[in-house]
Amino acid sequence: MSKPPRKSGGSSYGSDSRGSDSRRSEGRGPARGPSRGPRSGGRSSDEPRRDGPFNERKGGAGSRPRSFGKPKPAGPTPKDPNMPAREGDRIAKLLARAGVASRREAERMIAEGRVKLNDELVETPSTVLTSLAGVTVDGNPVKEADATRLFAFHKPAGLITAERDPAGRPTIYAALRNALPKDAGRVMPVGRLDFNTEGLLLLTNDGEFKRALELPSTGVPRTYRARAFGDITQEQLESLIEGVEIDGVRYGKIDANMERGAGRNRWIEMTLTEGKNREVRRVLEHFGLKVSRLIRIGYGPFALDELPKGAAVEIDAKVLDRFRREIDRAKG
């Protein structure tokens, strides 16, 4: 039986982890420091870097900043400041919060005529409701939202981040059947990891929370380690802090550092806040590098650490609540 991820700092992501592979990497890399430039590692060059116990990253010199970007201006307010704010939320937002689908998918369901309110078709996703009472999707009643839950999953390479694949390739949900607790219910991935990309994938039952974690405007950092072959300098990587345009696509600032080592096969660590499709691979290919392995090791304050491949662990409710408050502040 594999041991659960270690705990530190007095906060826990959950008391249990489940998965198909309990193997751990040998040794841990050095703690993150504030300095830039090549670094030396104390582990095998073929092992993914570890950021300490699988727990909430703390502030200080040895960790990434907890800032999630500048707050956005608040949304529209009533024209008359003496009037009370509108009660309720748009139905698409309520459906997303209830875990039916993401907000965009809920809007698509409404456009397709799949959503009804008291047996009448809902014609617009901007319909404002105070609850989901009387709402059905495909004829099935929608229950009110459960409490938000968040899980961390170590996605192995060779899985599609989708519920189904037309080509018949295996999906993350096949692995999640054994990884998640039986009462997890329907969960949605926060963002995506490519078929051949491995590492930390967050999952939640709250579509609205999922959307907030994915939006570039929220500025939640994602950290990757890439094994790349070719010639590149630290100075070239540091130029990415200003962003880069590739084939007409603008990529935002990337904090990139190359680890010290010999030869043309190098580990490169990259932290970004946008998460465009295949962003890390495309940026490194832009420099003439060939990526042979890509691992996401962090998302927001959460680190992959020693969570076994194929295993999942639930984020502790208090840690989740603190994280959600930070996200709400970033949203403005």
N, C-alpha and C positions, 0 to 999 in steps of 0.2 A: 504493500500500500504506500502510495506517495505521501510525503509530508505536505501539509498545507504551507502556502507562502508565509515566510516569516513576518513578524509584526514588529513595528518600532514606533516610537514617538507617541504611544498611548492611543493611537487610532487604528481601527481595523477595517479592512475591506470586506470582511466576512470570515466566518469560522470554518469554511469548508471550500475546497476547490475540487473540481471533478474534471477528468480528461482521460485521453487515451495514451498519453506519453508522460511519464513522470521523471524522465531524465533531466538532470540539471547540467548546466555548463560548469566546467572546472575553473574555479577562480573567478574573481571579479575584477573589473577594470578599475582604474583610479577614479576617485570622485571628481565630479566636474569642477573645474576652477574657473575663475573669471577671465583668465588670460586667453588670448587667441593664439593661433599658430599651431604647428605640429606638436603632437603629444606622444609620449611613450606609453605603452600598455603593459600590464603585468599578466596577460593571458595569451593563449594561442591566437594567432592572427586570423584564424578561421572561425572563431567563436564570436557571437554577438556581444556587444558591450552591455554590462549590467550597471544600473544606476543605484544600487543599494537595495534594501529590502523592498518588496512589492508593497509600497505604502504611499501615502500622500507625500509629495515632494515638499520639503520645507524650504523656507527662505534662507538667504545667506550666501556666502561665497561659493559653496559647493553645489548649488542648484540653479535651475533656470528661474528667471523672474516669474512671479505669479501674476503679473499684469496681463490683462487680456485686451489691451488696446484702449484707445480713447473712447469715452462714452459718446454715443450718438445723441443728437438732439431728441428731445421727447417728441412723441407723436402729436397729432393735431388735438387741440382742446376745443371745447365748446366756444362759440363766438361770444356768448354772454357769460362772463366769468361767474355771474350769480346763479347760473343754471347748473343743476347737478350733472355730473358726467353720465353718459349713456350706460344703462345697465345691460349686462349680458355681453356675449362675444359672438363673433361670426361663427356660423355653423361649421365652416371648414376648420377653423381653429379648435373648436370643441371636439370635432371628430379626430383631429390630430392628437389632442391632449388625451383622448380616450384610448389611443393606440390603434384606432381603426386603420389609419394610414398616415403618411406625411401630409402636411397641409396641401402641397401641390397635387398629390395623388387624390386627396379628398375633393379638391376642386374638379379634377378630371372625372371622378365618380358622379359628381353632381351634374356635370355637363353631359354625361352619358345617360342620365335619367335613372340612376341606380339608387338615389337617395330620396326618401319620402318623409313628410311630416304629417302625422295624422292621416295617412293614406293619400296625401296630395303631394305631387312632385315638387321638390325644392328646385326652383328655377335659377337661383343665383347663390354662389358661395358666400355672398356678403349678407345673407339672411341672418339677423341677430336673434339669438336665443339666450335664455338664462339657464337652460338645462337641455339635456338630450331626451327628455320625456316625449314619447310619441314618435321618435326618429327611428327609421329603419334603413338598412343598407342591404340591397338585394333581398328585401323581404324579411330580414332578420333584425329584431330589435337591438338597439345599441344601448349598452349599459353605461352608466356614468363612469367617469375615469377612476381607475384605481390609483393608489398612491404611486408616485413616480419611483421607479427602480432603475438602477444602473449596474451593468455587469461589465467586467473586463474579461476578454477572451483572447487567448493566444492562438491566433489563426495560423495553421500550418500553410506552407506553400502547396499549391495544387487544389485549391478550393475557390469556387466562385462566390463573391459576396452578393448573393441574390437568393430569392426563394426557389427559383427554378432556372434551368439553363436549357434553351432550345437545342443546344448541341449535346445535351445529355451528360455534361461534365458534373462532377460532384460539387455540392454547394456547402456553405458553412452550416446550414440547418441540419444536414445529416450528422455533422460532428456535434452540434449543439444539443441534440436529443440526449446524449449521454453526459454533456458537460454542464447543462443548466439544472437547477433544482426543479422538481416536478411542478411546483406552483408558480413558476416564472411567467407563464402565460405567453402571449404573443410579444416578441421583442423585435426591434428594428435596428439594423446596424447604423452607427454614426459614421457617415462617409463610407468609403469603400477602400478595400485593398485589392490590388490586381491579383489575377490567378496565381502568378509566381511570386507575389510579395507575401511576406510572413510578418508576424508580430502582433502588436497590441491593437485590438479592435473593440471599441466600446459598443454596448448594446443597451437599448432602453425601451420601455413600454410606452413612453411619452413622446408622441410625434412632434409636439411643439418644442420640447426640450431638445430633441434630436436636431431640429432645424436650427435652433439657437447655437448649438455646438458646431454646426457645419458652416454657418455664414462667415465669410471673410471679414465682415464688419465687426464681428464679435472678437476676432483676433486671438482665438484659442491656438496656442502653438502646438505643432506636430513635429516630433523629432524622429529622424530616420538614421540608420547606418547603412551605407552602401559599400559593397565590395566592388571596386572598379579597376579595370585594367587600362593602362595608358599613361601618358605623360601629362602632368599638370603641376602647377606650383600653388603654394598657399596664397600668393598674391592674386592669382587668377580666381581662386575660390572666394577671397575676401571682396572681390569686385561685385559679387552677387548681393552684397548688403544693400546695393543701390537698385537691385532688381535687374532684369534682363528681358529683352524682347527676342523671341525666336519664332520665325515664320509668321510674323504678324500677331503673335500672341504675347501679351505683356505679363510677365511673372513678377510678383512683388518681391520685397526684400527677403533674402535667405541668408541665415547665419551658417556658414560652412567652414569646417575645419578638417584638415587632413592629419591623420595620425602618423607618427614617426615610424619609419620602417624602410627596409631595403627592397629593391626591385620595383617593378611597374604595377604590381598588384597592391592596391592600397585600400584601407578602410577610410571612408569619408563620412563625417557626421554632419547632418544638415537639419536645421530647424526653420520651419516656415509656418505661415498662418493662413494660407489660402487653400491649399490642397486641390489644385486643378488636376484634371485627368493626367496621370502618368507624369506629373510635374518633375519629380526627382530624376527619373530616367531621362526625360527629354533635356533637362538642363545639363546633366552630365554628358549625354551624347552630343550636346552642342559643343562641348569642349573636346570631343573626339574620344571620350572614354566609353568603354564597354562594361555595362553593369552585369555582374554574374550573380549577385545576391543582394536583396533589399529587405531590410527589417525595420518595421516601425517600433521604436523603443519607448516612445512617450506620446501622450495626448493630454494637453492641459497639465494638471498637477499629478497625473497618474503615470507610473513607470511600469514597463514590462517586467523587469527584474527577473526573478527565477520562476515565474509562472510557467508550468510545463506546457509544451505544445499540445493543443487540443483541449486544454483545461480552461475553465471559467471560474470566476470568483465574483461575488456580489460586493458592491461598494457599500460600506457601512452607512447607515441612514444619516448619522450626524455629519460625516464627511461629505456626503452627497448634498445635504442641506447647505453647508458652508460653500460648496462649489457653486450651487445654483444661485446663491446670493451674489457671488462674484460675477456670474454670467449676467444676472439681472442688472447689476451696476454697469457692466460693459454695454448692455443694450440701451441704457439710458432710461 
